[in-house]
Amino acid sequence: MPDESVDFYPSRAHVLLLALGALALVALCAVVAWLGFGLAQTSGSRAALAVVSVSAIGVLVFTGLGLIVLRRLLLPTWPVLTLDGDGLVDWLPNLGVEQVLWSEVTGVREARLAFRRVLAVDVADPRAVVARQRTVVRRVAASVHASLVGTPVVLKPGSIAVRPEELSATLSQFVAGRTPDTDPVA
């Protein structure tokens, strides 16, 4: 096992794609709000007013998300994945499973998730990893990963600024270098 922790930072291409997606959603919501506002003015329809309200909220939400992504693009100062002597910490925004101890890890394998190559980190108790997630979004993402890939811990090399082979090799060094915990005999 390596002596130092290893940090991996977000892929600039992935962050740029997220920023462009947020911008597109802001534009879409703005157009729908504008069209709905015109319809609400002429017809007085409650449905048109609801569309305007939902679209306006969408503009605000996606603008906020876009600003967060833009900050990530301009100042990539915090890692999305850290490997250290204790385990791995997956900080992928809203989708990462946060900390997983090496004592929980049973193996690492390549898998496919929605036609995308990912690294699946198998854990002894997937339900425990899902249950300890702090937010509903993280719990849902971990649960979906567990049902689709067989483990809640799924690392997406395309989101990380490193070649998939390097990520796999570094992860394998940490997994192979750990010694299994032994329970004291009573």
N, C-alpha and C positions, 0 to 999 in steps of 0.2 A: 504494500500500500504506500502510495506517495506520502511524504512527510508534510507537505503543504497543501492548503486548499487550492482548488482550481476553479476559477470563475469563467463563465461563458457569457458573452454579451449578445444582445439582440442583433439579428441580421438587418442591416440597413434597408435592403430590398424589401424584406417582409414589413418593416415599419412604414416604409414609403407606400407600399400597397395598402396597408391599413389606413394611412392618412388620405390617400386618394379615394378609398371606399367611404370614409367618413364624409369627405367633401361631396361625393356623389349623393350620399343619403341626405345631406343638408340641402343640396340643390333640389332633389326630388321632393322632399317635404316642403320646401319653400314654394315650389311650383304648385303642388297640390293645395297648399294653404291659400295661395293667390287665386287659383281657380275656384276653390271652395268659397272664398270670401266674396268673389264676384257673384257666385250663384246664391249665396246667403243674402246678399243685398237685394237681388232682384226677386227671389222667390220667397224669402223668409222661412225657408225650410229648416227644420230642426236638425235634420241629417246633415245638411250642408254646414250648419254651425258646428256640429260635432266633428266633422271632417276638418274644419278650420282649426278647431281647438287641438285635436290630436296632432295635426300636422305642425302647428306652432310649437307644441311640446317636443315633437320630433326634431324640429330645427334646433331648439335649445339643447336637447340631449346629445344629438350628433355633433353639434358645435363643441360642446364640452369634451366629448370623447375625442374629437379631432384635435383639440388643443392639447389634451393629454398625450396623444400619439405624436403630435408635432414636437412637444417637449422631449419625448423619448428619442425622436429623430435627431434633434439638435444637440441634446445633452445626454448621450448614452452612458451615464455614469454608474448605473447599478446593474448588476448581472441578472440574467433571467434564469441561470442555473449555477449552483455552487456545489462542488463535490469536496468533502473534507473527511477527516477521520471518523466523524460520527455518522455521516450519511450524506444524502443529497438534499438540497433545498431547491425546489422548482418554483421560481417566482414568476412564471409566465402569467401576465395579468389576467385575473379572474378564472383561469383554466388550470393553472399549475396546482399540484397537490401539496405544496409547501414542503415540510420536512418529512423524510422517510429515512429511518435508521437502517444502517447496513445489516443489523441483526434481523430486520424484517424482510430483507431482500433474498429471494431464492434463486434468481437468475436474470439474465438480460438476453433479449432476442429481438430480431428484426420482425416487424409486422407491417400490415397495411391497414390504414384507416382512411376511408373515403378516398381510395385510389392514391394515397400518399404514403410514402415510406416513413415509418416511425420506429423508434426504439421502445420496446415494451419492457419495463422493469417489473418482473414478477415479484409479488410479495406473498408472504405466508398467509395473511388474513386481509384480503381485499376489502371486506366489509368494514373492518376497523379503520382502514385508511380513508374510506369514503365518509364514515361517521365523524371523524375528527376534523373535517374541513370546516373552516370558520364561516363561510358564507354559503347561501343557498346555491348560488351560481357555481361555486367550486364543487359542492356536493353533487349537483346535477351532472356537471362535466365529468367528475370522477366516476359516477355511476354509469354514465353512458360509455365511457372508455372501458370500464370493467365488463359491461355487457357485450361490447363490440370486439374488444381485443383480449379480454380475459384478465386484465389488470387495470386498476385505476391510474397507475403511473405510466404515462405515455409521453415520451420526449419527442418533440418534432424538430428534427435537425434543420429543416428549412427556415425555422423561426430563430435559429441560433447562428451566429456568425462564425461557423466552423464547418469544415467538411464532415459529412456523416461518418466517414471512416475514422477520423480523428476523435470525434465524440465517442464513438463505440469503443475505440481502443483505450481512451482515458477512463471511461466508465468501467471497462473490463478490468483495468489495473486496480481500481478501488475495490471492485467486487471480489476479485481473485485474491487480493492482499489481506482481506479481513479474516480473522480467526473466528470460528463459530463460538458463540457464547456457550459456556457450560454451566449448568445449574449445580450449585453445591449439593453434595449428598447430605441428607439430614441424619 
